Each structure stands twice: as C-alpha cells, then as structure tokens.
C-alpha cells in the first residue's frame, strides 16, 4: 500500500547538496526492488549514482522526510545532450512511494528543465515508477500532461532452463558474432530499421546514425542495461552484399539472468524469420553462459514483436511507460 504523502513533512533539496552516504538506505531499497521484481542487479547502476553524487555532479533533486532526523526517501536526476534531456532515474522508497511524492520529484525535474534554454525535449523510461502513465487515460495531475506523449511498454521474461526452438536461418544469410568494429554499420542499420517506427518516437537516438551509434556505445560500455555479453551478441550478414541485415545484442543483468538489449532487422530483410533466428541463437548463447532466464522490453503497441516474443515463451512481468515531453 502506498504511503500517505503527509505521513511526515517532505522537502525537496538539490541533489548536489546531498552527501552520498545519505542515499545508502534509499539505494539499498531500490536495488532490492529491482532484484525482487525484475531479477535485475541494480548494484552497478547504484554505484555510479554514489560516485556522481559524491562529486556533486549529478543534476537533480532529493526528497527528504524531516522527523527526528533527516531521511532521504527519494531522488531523481537528469542529463542533458544538446537540446534533449534524459531523466535517468526517479525512485521513491517503497514505504513513501505515494503519487504525491513521485509527482513532486518529477515536477521539480521538469520545471528545472523548462528553465534550461537549450532543452526542448525530455525523455524518460522509469520502470520502477509506482504511479506512471502505463494505464490510460493519463492520471489526473500527472506532471507536464499538456505536452506529454506517453507510450506503454512491457518488461517480458522467459525461462530458458529447458528452452528449445528449431533453427530456421533462411538461405543466403550467415549469423556471425557481432564485433564493435561494426559500430558505424550497426548505427546505420538501427536508423534504417527504426525509420518511422514507434520506438523512434520514444528514443530519438534511433532516428539518425550518429544517435544510434551513441545508443550502441552506451549498451556496450556502461552498466545501465547490464554487462555486455559478447557470446550472445550476434549479427546476420547478407551473403551476396556482405552487409549487415540484422543484429541482436545481449547482456547479463544478474547472476543467471540475461537481457536482450537490442534486436532489429534491416527493412529489406524483414519477414524472413531473421529476427526469430537471431533471438533463438542469442538465447542459446545465454543458456550456455549459465543463464536460466532472459528478459527484454518492448513497446506494447508493437504487436508483431509482442507476438513473436510470446511465441518464444516470453510473458509480461511488468508494464511501465515511456514518456516524452516536447516543447519545440
């Protein structure tokens, strides 16, 4: 049950004024929440938060309760990239996760970003927001509703301990290990695959090769989507043109749990079963790597992808929302 917003007096403070040690209890609760609900080890991401908070270099707010002592019960931060800002995380401890408290933090972040002259677009996908917009209509009073576009998303998972699927690679294609020397070609493939796709409305990095390259770099180098798992990261090559026709990137998010961070197929190669085969082989590699479970995220309105994943044993674990505010 959500806590009453007026249980204790709450106050917003600049996150840069908060000592990292004051976040320990909150980060422990967030780490436990991710582990219990998504089987995901949030500890590496929490450690990055500690490091940046410790150097007063993380822009955002903390939510504190003032009782006999001061307790940090929530935080949210953002990063800016050109004319776009990304709300990297917003979390309120479960005992205090009321609508009022979550909206208080989110409103503060949006208000500050509105006052930032260069920012005209804000994106966020907050999987642990307890009072999000994954259900329609948008809840009354949701921050920035007048400029909000909200997209339902699913976190799906499948058990792979006893998972089997027959191979089905079409003639004329080869599946090979993905290599980071292909980052430029991968970026072009992602931009082409997501042209006029719903996911390019959610994440504008998909719209251009330069943006897609930053997206791939983040997957490979940083822990936000887990530890990059090279054996399960594959590409499919068109034998005639020697060009990339599809790719599937994988990571490890906790002991025994894998995650599909990206899967896409070039427009001219879609409908041939390449996506299914890439996913099958990536799951096989994850199983060989000791994983008994694999997860992924998908936009709810992407019916063909949802149908594919369900046919391969994936089931919805949690719904959340991808939110975009556009002030241009």
Buried (B, 14 or more C-beta within 10 A) or exposed (E): EBBEBEBBEBEBBEBBEBEBEBBEEBBBBBBEBBBEEBBBBBBBBBEBBBEBBBEBEBBBBBBBBEEEEEBBBBBBBBEBBEBBBBBBBBBBBBEBBBBBBBBBBBBBBBEBBBEBEEBBBBBBBBBBBBBBBBEEEBEEEBBBBEBBEBBBBBBBBBEBEEBEBEEEBEEEBEBEEBEEEBBEBBBBBBBBBBEEBEBBBBBBBBBBBEBBBEBBEBBBEBBBBBEBBBEBBBBBBBEEEEBBBBBBBBBBBBEBBBBBBBBBBBBEBBEBBBBBBBBBBBBBBBBEBEBBBBBBBBBBEBEEBBEBBEEBBBEBBBBBBBBBBBEE
